[in-house]
Every structure is written in C-alpha cells, then in structure tokens.
Amino acid sequence: MKKISTLLFITQFLSIGSYAEDKKLEEMSLEELMDVKVSVASNKETTTRNSPGIVSLITAEEIAHSGARDLIDVLNSVPGFNFASDVEGVTGLGFRGIWGLEGKILLIIDGQEMNESLYGVNAFGNHFPVNLIQRIEIIRGPGSAIYGGNAELAVIKIITKNAEDLKGASATVTYGQTDKTYARRNIELAFGKVDEKWNYSAIGLIGQGQQSDRNYTDSTGNKFSFQSNSSQDPTFLDLSANNGELHAQFIYDIYHNTERTAYGTNLSTPGNMNFNSILADVNYKIKVNSQFTITPDLSIKFNEPYRDLDSQANEIAGILFNKTVTRSKFKISSSYEFTDRVNLSTGLEGYEDSAIDHVGSFQNGKKSVQYYNAAIFSQLSAETDLVNFTAGARFEDNSAFDSSFVPRISLVKQINSFHTKFLYSKAFKNPSIENINYATNGIEPEKTSVAEIELGNQFSDKLYISSNFFKIAIDQPIVYNYAAGDSYTNFGHTGTRGFEFEGKFKDTWGLAQFNYSHYQADGNDVDAFSVPDQANSHLALPTHKASISANLNLLGENYWIDPALIFVGTRYGYDYNSDLAAMAIKKFEPVWLANLYFEKRNFITPKLNLGVGVFNILNQDLNLIQAYNGGHPPLPGQSREYVLKLNYSVNI
C-alpha cells in the first residue's frame, strides 16, 4: 500500500500522453477504421486492405483501452504470434509455428532496428514503453525484400508518440501486483514541442519487473521460486528532432535481468545479465522536385547482449560473457512518383559489423572480428483499374557467407467492400556474428519461400471479416545446439502451412475484435524442432490460438470496460519427468487467459485517467516452453496480476 500511495502521489506532478486530436476510436465508423493508412509493407501509405502484405494495425487507443502491460500483451492478441523461451531466462517470439528468436522477426522502433547484431535477439517482458506507442504496424509475413536479413518471418514496426501527438508533457505510472509480490512498477515520461521550424520529442521508461512468482524445476529436478530471481528492469530513452527534411533519432535501451536458469540447471544464486543498446540515426530528405525524393541515411548501433560478468551466474557454463558489437550503416534511398498511381523506390545500403570479445576470444583465436554487407533493393508499385501490382527485390552480399536474392510480388484488388490478395515472397535470414563464430562447418543464410492468399469482406457498416492462407518453406535453417558445444548448423528443411481468420464488429457501444490462427508443420526434418509422434506440431508453439476482445463504451464517453479472452491450444515440449528422473517430452494442456480492464478518463480532474484491471483472472500457468530440444525446462508464467494505471497530460 505504501508503494501504491507513493505512485498516486507521483502522478499529481507527472502527466501521460494525450490522445490524438483527430477522431477517437468511439467516434469512428467501421469503414473509417478499415481505411486507416499504413506504410510498413510499402514505401507508400495505403490502407490495410490495399497494402501489399498481410498487415495488422494496433492504435494507441486500442492499447490504452486494453490496459496492455507490455508488448507481450499486445502481440498475444495478434494472429500467428506466440511466445516461448530460450536459454538464460530469455523470452522470445515464434510466428506461424516457427521459432523466430535469433534474427527471424524484425522489431523496429521509430525507424531503428532493435534486433541486436551479435545474435539477432529481441528479449521481451516488461521491456519497452507500451503506453507511449502511437501505433504498431505489423507485416504478418516476410519483409526481407524491403528490410533485409532480420525480416524473414515478420516485421513489427512501432511508432512512438511524437511532438505532434504530445504537444506537451506526459507520464504514466503502472503498478502490477500478484498474490505474492509486485509484478511491475514502471514510470513512462514524455515531452513533445512543436515550434516554427522544429519538432522535438523525448520519451522514456524506467521501471522494475519480475518475470514470474511461480516455482521453476530444472533439468535435474531441483526447484526454486522465480520470485526475487527473475528481474526485468527497463531503462529506455528515445529522443527525436525533425524539421520536415532533417530527422535525428537517438535511443538508449538498458534492459537488466537477473536469472538462475542458465542452460537448464539451477544456479546457486541469481546472476545479473543485461541487454544494452545505443542507437543513433540521421537522415535528410532531399526533394529534387515534386516527383523525386532522395534520402541519405547514416546510422550507428551499439549492442552488448547477454552481458554477464557475474561468476556465480556462470558456474555451470564456466565462462563470463562480455561481447560488444557496433554496426555502422549508410543507406541512400529514392522515391519517384511517375503519377499518383505509379511509384518506383530504389536504394543502396552498406554496413560494417565490428565485434569485440572483452573476456576471451572468438573461435578463430582473435579478440575482434569484422564483417561487411552490401545491398541493393527496388520496388515498383502500380495501381491499375484491373489490379494493384507491387513487385520488388533485394540483393545482399556479405563478406562471410553466400549472397542472397529475394524477389516479391503482390496482386491486390478491392471491389467495393470485398478485397483479395495474392502474395509470393522470397526471404532470408542472414547468419549473425555468433552464428558464424560457433558454426560447425561454415554457415549460410536461411532461404525462405512464402505464398499467401487473403480474402476479406465488409458485410455491413458494422461487420468486417477476413481470412488468409499461407505456406512457408525454409531451406537450410540455422539451428542452435547447446549439447553439441554451443554450435550452429544449417539443416535441411522446415516449414509450416495454415490459415488465420479475423473479424471486427463496430457498434454504438464500442468495438469487438476476434481472431483465430492455425498452423501445421510442413516438411520439417529438423529433429530439434519436431515433436515425437506429433508430426503436425513444432515444439512450444500451439497449432491453435484464438483471441476475442471488446472495447465497451456503455456508461458514457469517459468510461471503458475491456474484457479479453485468449485461448492457447495444446503445446508440446521437454520438461523434467520425476518418474524417469530425466527430461522427457510432455503434453501441455490448453490455457485460457482471461483479462478485464476498466478505464475512467478525466478522473477527478481533466486529463487524469485511471485504469484498473485483472490479468490472467483464472490464474492459468502459460509457461514458456523451449522452442527447440535444448535440455531446458519451461519457464513459469506470471500468475494472476492486479494492475493500476494512472496517467495525466498537460499541454504546453
């Protein structure tokens, strides 16, 4: 109670991002919701129905209404995405039945690629400032032709609130409590100013969190509680300046963890492990004429992932880990508008990765390594009376492995309320520095082919439904093997096929959304991913997932009630079996995650908003299973959590 009282006191002096001045969610018709434009799948803004990809859009209002605690809550409601675990307590993403932790799913925040360059990892769990997000645009499918070798399966593009959105100062205080301990206590601050020439913004997050308060059993049967042993403490700062032509961005991201799981066997004490990143970018938009624009872009990214200098935390592995990597990149891109319906974009990109081992050496015996990468890309978009056509390609060449060429083609047609999409893309996953370092017999890029069809129809001014079908085939996937000496190897083939179904129902009382996704393993010959006697499943990732949520505006414009239910189907994974006194395959029964969130805007005073909610009402254990056979038991999921949010904004 003392902690909650302190947070209540703090909010009297702080403020949170105000809602956009344009139409609010409750004021928009279904047609207006469907016509919101995105640019994640193309250099030109277009609606989700006409976008040359399978695209999801999540707005700031949807995030606020849902009470989402972090990105895990947001992405759990998106078809195809599921979370699983890696070594050392790390939570990662899988997509459409394929494990995507190391450089297969690209995360972008305000134009900056957040995947670290040593492994390609993004670590999730109380990490990023979810309450300061303006919108999230997601390609549920390959993005390599546009974004390169970390966008093999999907792209998550986050745009935070900028100066125009904020026009003042803001803050959010979030407190989460389980039956045993706090789950999170975060403060998010923001400031945005618009003057005659420049727009400035600064957003930040500082907090403390715990991955779980449940017990964990290691691969030898020993147990300990995750309470006080699974910290997830973020410090995040994002600075931006823009005058319409020149744009500068700086991101400082320190993600501190404590963990005792190591590689599946309990450590005697929790060790400290950090994911540290510093990113800076400057680009200048040169408008040659009304049709032709050239944009040079210079960026630098410094990563220090899995930083662990605690000898206790490495007593099993027997080593310390402190490697850094710096990526220096220059890109020049152009856009030419032949007409308002035909656009050609092209570009060149080159970067150098330079990595240093501060406590040992790489496998080649050197303290540092350098690799070089060059790429050329192009895309033509044309809107015709017959069909909207997009064709593009990317060629990449790296100094350490073979080159990659990935074309894409998209045919999209909207006729009144009905639309259809036919998409085919090649994609790739470049080996990361540590993939190269620990390769057993050399390493090459993964090569992926993805075919997709989407059909959608707005049946009335209240109901919209769409469905899509996909087939993913990955040749020579890069597979991690801890038992074989922490190694990486190209294997033969893996893939999935399946479908996704989505719907929206909009009425005067609010908005209801529902979705279902299903995959089956297809042509998998990678034993590390397979489930014995279950040929249609991959480890950790459910073949069935469904979600339904509603934003109910029943008590007046300032009151919102938001129920949500997520179904996670049967999963399979390796766990400690007490009868065998060893690790063995286990069937994990379906899990129902029920959440309820209540929001009161203009609480006590204008622009002070109160949110209270209960997450995981049924107290289900959605544990995080290892997505490959690496000898690591599942990590326990968070128990029932009671959440309080207070937010306030002030215009300047």
N, C-alpha and C positions, 0 to 999 in steps of 0.2 A: 504493500500500500504506500510505503514511503516513496518507492520508485515511481509509482503512478502519480502521486501527488506532485513530485518534482517535475515530471513531464507536463502535467497540467499547468504548472507554474511557468515553465519554459515557453509554452505556446502563447502566453499573453504577450510575449516580446518577439515572437517569431511569426512567419507567415508562409503560406503554401501557394503553389501555382494556381492562378485563377483559371477558370475555364475560358476557352476561346470566345471571342466576342461574336463570332458568327453563330449560326443556328446550333442549338443544343440538341442532344440526342432525342429528347422527348418532343421536339418541335419538327423533326424531320420525318418526311414520309418514307415509305419503303423504297420508292423509286429514287429519292434523293440519297438514301443510304447506299443503294447499289451504284450510284453514279459518282461517288467519291473517287477521286483520281489517285493513282499510284504510279511510281516510276521504277520500282525495284527490278522488274523484268525487262525494261526497255529504257533507253535514254530519253524517251518522250513520254510525258504523262498521259495516262489513259485510264479508263475505268477498269475495275477488276474483271468485268465480263469481257472486255475487249483486250485485256492485257495478254501478251504472247507467252503465257505461263499459267500454271495453277497457283493462284495468288490468294493469300489471306491478309486481311487488314484488321488491326485492332487499334481502336482510337483511345485517346486519353480518358474520355468519359466512360468508355466500357471498362477500362482498368480501374478507374475511381469507383464506379458503381459496384464492381465485383469485390472490392477490398483486397485485390491481389497483394500478397505479402512480398513476392519476388517474381522473377521471371519463370520459375518453375510452375507457379500457379497459372500464369498466363499461357505458357506453352502446353501445359497439360490439357487445356481446352481446345487445342488446335489438332485437327485430324493428322494422324501419322506419327506424331511426336510421342516418345516415351523416354523415361529416364532410367539409367542403370548405373552401375558402379565400376570403378577402375581400382587399381592398387592405391594405397596410402589415403584411403577415405575420400577419393575424388568422385564427384557426381558428374556424369556426362550424358549426352543426348544420343538416342537412337532414332532412326527415321525409317518408316515403312519397313520395319523388320530388320534393318541393317545398323550395326553399331557404328556410330559416327564420331567418336570422341576425338581421335587424332587427325584433325585436318580434313574431315569429310563434310562438315557442316560449317558454313562461314557465318560468323557473327560480326556485324558492322554497327558501330555506334557513331553517329554524326560523321559518316564517311570514312571512319578509321577502322581498319580490320583488327579486331580484338584477339583473334587466334594468335597465340604466342608462336614464335618461329623455331623453337627447339624441337617440339613435338607436334605442334599444331593444336594444342589443347585449349578449350574453354572450360573452366571449373564453375559449376553452378551451385547455388544455395546461399541466400542472403548476400548477394554479391553486388548487383547493380541497382541504381536508384529508380525503382519501378514507378514511383509516384511522380517523377519528373519527366516521364516519357510523353511526348505529344502523339506519337503514332508508331506502330510497328507494321512494317510491310514484309511479308514472307513469301518467298518462292518455294512452294512445296514441290520441288523438283530440281534438276540440275541447273547450275548457274555458271559453269566453268567457261563457257564461251564469252561471257561478259566479265566475270570476276577472277578467273584463273583457278589455280590448283587446290584451293581450300573450299571450293564450292561444288563439290562432286554430287552431293545428295540434295542439299537445300541451302537457302540463304535467308538469314534473319537480319533485316535492316531496321535499326532503331533510330528514330529521330527524336531527340530530346526537345524540351520546351526552350525556345529561343527568345530573343529580346522582344519580338513582336507578340509572342504568346504571353510573356510575363508582364512587360511594361511596369515593372516594379519589383518588389522583394517578396519572397515567399518561403514557406517552410512546412514540412510535415514531420510529425512525431508519431512513431509507431511503436507500440509495446505489445508483445505476444507472450502469453503465459500458459504453460501446460499444468497438469496436476502436480508436477514435481518441481519445476524450475522455470525460469524465463526461457522463451524460445528465441526472442529477438528484442532488441531495444535500439532503434535507429532514429536518427535525425537527418532529414534531407532539406537542404537550403538552396535557394536560387535567387538570382538577381538578373534583371534584364533592363536595358536602357536603349531607347531609340532617340538619336538626335538628328540634326540636319544631314549629316554625311555618313555617320557610322551607327551600326547596331552592335551592342556589346551584351554578352550574357555570361553568367557563371553559375554552374550548378554543382552541388556536392552532396556526398553521403558519408556519414561516419556512424559506425554502429558496432553492435556486438550480437552474435547469434550462436545458437547451438544446433548442430545437425539433428540430434535426436536426444531423447531422455530415456530410451529403452536400453535393454541389455543386448550385448553382442557376444556370440560364441565363435571362437576362432577355429582354424582347421585341425586343432588337436583337442578340442573340447573345453578349453579354458574360457572363462567368461569375465566380462567387466561391463560396467554401465557407461553408456555414451555421455551421460550427464557429467558435465565439467571435463569431458575428454574429447569433445568434438566441436571446438570453437570455429565459427565462421564470421570473422570480424572484418568488415569492409572499410576502406578509406578511399573515396573516389572523388576526383575533381575534374570538371570539364569546362574549359574556357574557350570562348569564341568571339571573334571580331569580324565584321563584314561591312563593306561599303557598297555592295552590289557588284563590284568587279573583283576586288581583292578579298580573299577569305582566309583567315588563320584559325587553326584549331589546336588546342593542347589538352591532352588527357593524362591524368596521373591516377594510377589504379594500383593500390596495395591491398591484397586480399590475404589476410592472415588466418591460418588454420592450426589447430592442434589435433593430433591424431595418434592412435595407438594400434591401428590395424596393420600397418606396414604392408607386407605382401601376403597377409592372411593369417599370420601368427602374432598373438598379442605381444606388445612391448610392455616392459615393466612400468614405464611412466610415459605420459603423453609427450610427444615431441612437437617442436614448432616447425611449421612449414609455410612458406609464403609463395604466392604468385604475384610478382611485381612487374608492372609495365609502365613505361612512359612513352607517349606518342605525341608527335608534333607534325603538323601539315600546313603548307601554304600553297594556295593555288590562285591563279589570276585569270579571269575570263576576258579574253580579247574578242570584242565584237567587230570583226572585219567589215561587215555590212549587215543589213537586215536579215540575210540568209545564212551567213557563215560565221561560226564562232570557233575559236581555238582556245584551249585551256591547258597551259602548262601547270604541272603539279609536282611539288617536291615534298617528300615526307621522310621521317626517320622514326623508327620504332625500336625501343629497348625493352627486352624481356629477361626476366630472371625467374623462370618457373621452377616449381618443386624445390625452392631454396630451403635447404635443411642443413644447418650446422650444429645440430644437437646430437651429440654422440649417443645418448640414451635412445634416441629415436632411430638410430641406425645400428643398434646392437645386433640385429639379425642380418641385415644386408651387409654389415661390416664396412660400410663406406659412408662418407659425407657426400652431400651433393650441393655444389655451388657452381653452376654454369650460367653464363650470360650470353645473349646473342643480340646483335644490332643489325637491323635491316635498313639500308639506305636506298630509297627508291625515287626514281624520276619517271614521270608519265606525262605524255602530251597527247591530248585527245582533241578531236574536232567534230563539229556537227554542221551539216549542210542541209538546209531546208530547200529542196528543189521547188516544192509547192507546200501548201498547208497540209497535204496528204501524203507527201513523199519525203523521207528523211534518210540521210546517209551519215553514219557516225563511224569514225576510224580512230586508231590510236596506236602508239608505241609505248612500251614500258620496259624498264630495266631496273634491276636491283642487285645489291650485293648483300649476302648474309655473312657476318663475321662472328664466330662463336669462340669463347674462351672458357677453358676448364680451370677454375681457380684453386682446386684442391687435388687435382690429379692430371690425367692426360686423356686424350681421345685414343681410340683403338689403334690409330696409326702412330702412336707414341708422341704426338705433338700436343702442345698446350693450346693451340688455336687452329681453327680451320676457316677457310673462306670458300664460298661458292657464288657463282654468278648466274643470273637468269635474265633472259630477254624474251619479249613477247610482242606480237603484232596482232591486232584484232580489228574487226569491222562488222558492221551490221546495217542492213538495209530494211527499212520499214515502209510499206506502201498500203494505203487504204484505197480500195477499189470498190466499185459497185458490186462486184461478184464476191470478193473475199478480202479480208485484211491479211496481208502477207508480210512475214518477217523472216529474213534469212541472215545468218551471221556465222562467224567462225573466229577461232583464235588459234594461233600457233605459238608454242613456247619451246624454248631451248635452254637447257641447264648444263652447267659445266660438269655435273656429277652423274648424270644419267641421260637416257634417251629423250628425244624431243616428243612433244605431244601436239596433235592437230585435232581440234574438236569443232565440227560444224553443228549448227542448229537450224531448224526450220519450224515455222509455225503458221498454221492456217486458221483464222478466226472469222466467224460470221455471226452477226446478230441480226435477227429478223424480228422486228417488233419486240415482244417480250421473251423470245427464245434465242439462245445462243449455243454455238458449238465450237469446240477447239480440237484441232489435230496437231499434236506436237511430237517432234522427234529431235533428240539431242544426243550428242556425244559429250562425255565429260571425263575428267581425270582427277586423280589425287596425286600431287607431287610428293615424293619422299621427303620427309623433314630431315633436319640435320641429325637427329638421333636415330631415325630410320637408317640413314646412311652409315652412321657410326657403328651401329650394332647389327648391320646386315651380315648374314652368314656367308652368302655367295654373291655379293653385289645386290643392288636393289634397283627396281624400275618403277615407273608410275603405274598406278592402277588405271585401267581403261574401262570406261563405263558407257553403256548404251541404254537410253531410256525412251520408251514410247508411251504416250499419254493421250487419252481422249477425254474431253469434258463436255457434258450436256447440261444445260440449265434453262429454267423457265420461271418467269414471274407469273404465277397463276392468277393473281388478283392484286389489288392495291395493298393487300395485307400479307400475301404468302409468296415466298421465293424458295425454290428447291434446285439443287444442282448435284450432279454425281460425276465422278471421274474414275477412269480405269487406267492402271499403269502396269508396266513391265520393266524391271531393272535387271540388267545383266552386267556383272563386274568380272573382268578378266584380270588375272594375276593380282588379286587383292593382297595388300600388305598386312601381314598377321604378326602380332606380338606373341612371343613365347617366353615366359619367365623361367619355366622349368629347364629350357634349353640354353640357359646362361644369358637371360635378358636379351633375346635376339629378335630380329625382324627378318621375315622371309616372304617372298612372293609365292602365293599358292595358285592353284589352277583357276577355280571359278566359284562365284557365289552370286546370289541374286534373289529377288522376290517378285511376286506379282500380286495384284489385289485391286481394291476399289475403295473409294471414300464417298461419303454422302453427307450433304449439308443442307440446312434449311433455316430460314428466318421467318418469323411471324410478327408483324408490327401492327399494333392497335393503339387506341387512345390510352389504354392502361400501361403501355410500355412495349418492350421488345422481348421475344423469346427466341433463343437460338439452340439448335440441336445438330449433332453430327455423329457419324459412325465411320470407323475405319477398320479395314481388314487386310491382312496380307497372308501369303503362303510362301514358304521357302521355295525357290525355283532353281534347280540345277546346282545346288550347293555341294561342293566336295571338300570344304574346309572343315575338318573334324573339330577344330577349336570353337566353331560357331554352332555345330549341329547338336541336336537332342536325340539321344539313343531311343529308337522305336517311335519317334515322332518326326517323321520326315518333313512335315509341313511347317515346323516351328524352328526358330532360332533361339538360342539361349537368351533368357532375361526379358525378351521383348514379346508382349502379348499379341496373339494373332487377331484378337478382337478388342476394340476400345470404343466407348461411346460417351457422349457428354451432352447434357442439357442444362441450360441456364436461362434465367429471366431477369430483366430489369423492370421491376414493377413500380409504377408511379400511381399508387392507389389512394394516397392520403393527402394529395396536394403536391404542387411543384417542388417543394423543398424536402420531400420525404421519398426515400427509395428503399425498397426491400428486394434483396437479390439472393434467391435460392439457387443452388447449383448442385448437380449430381454427376459424378464421373465414374464410369464403370471401366475397370481394368481387368481384362479377361485372364484366363489361365496362363500361367507362365511356368517355365522350367529353368532350373539352374542347379548348380552344385552347392551342397551345404554339408555341414558336419552331421554324420549319422552316428548316434550314440551306440546303436546296436552293432555297427561294424567298426566303431572307433576309428572312422576314416571319412573322407569326403566321398559323397555319392550324389547321383542325380536325384532331384526331388521335384515333385509337382507342387506348385504354389497355387492355391485356390483363388478364384476371382475376388477382387476387392471393390467395395463401393465407397467412394469418397463423397460425403455429403457436407456441403458448406451452406451457411446462412449469414448474410451480411446486411446490416441496416445502416443507412446513411441519412443524416439530417444536415441539410445545408442551412446557412445563416443561423447557426446555433448560438443563442444568447445575443450575439452581435453579428451584423452583416459581414459576410465573407469568412466567418469562422465555421468550419464544417466538422461535424462529429461523425465518426464511423465506429460501430461495434459489431463484432461478428464471432462466430464459432466455426472453425475449420476442422474437418475430419470429425464431424459430430458423432459418428458411430465408433470412433476410436479404432479404426482399422489399421493394420500394420502393412502399409505399402512399402515393403522393404526394397532395397536397391540391390538387385542381383547382378553378379558379374556377367558381362555380356559375352565372355569367351571362357573357355576352360583353362583358367589360370590358377586354380587352387585357392581362390579367395571366397570365403563365405559371404552371404548377403549382408549389407549394412542395414541396420534397423531404420525404419521410417519414423517420422515425427508423430507423436501421439496427438490426442485432441488438443487444439490450441484456441485460446480465447484472445481476441485481438481488439485493441483500442487504437484508433487513429484520430488525431486532431490536426486540422490544417487551417491555415489562415493566410490571407493575402492582403497586400497593400499596394495601391497604385502610386507611382512616383512620376 
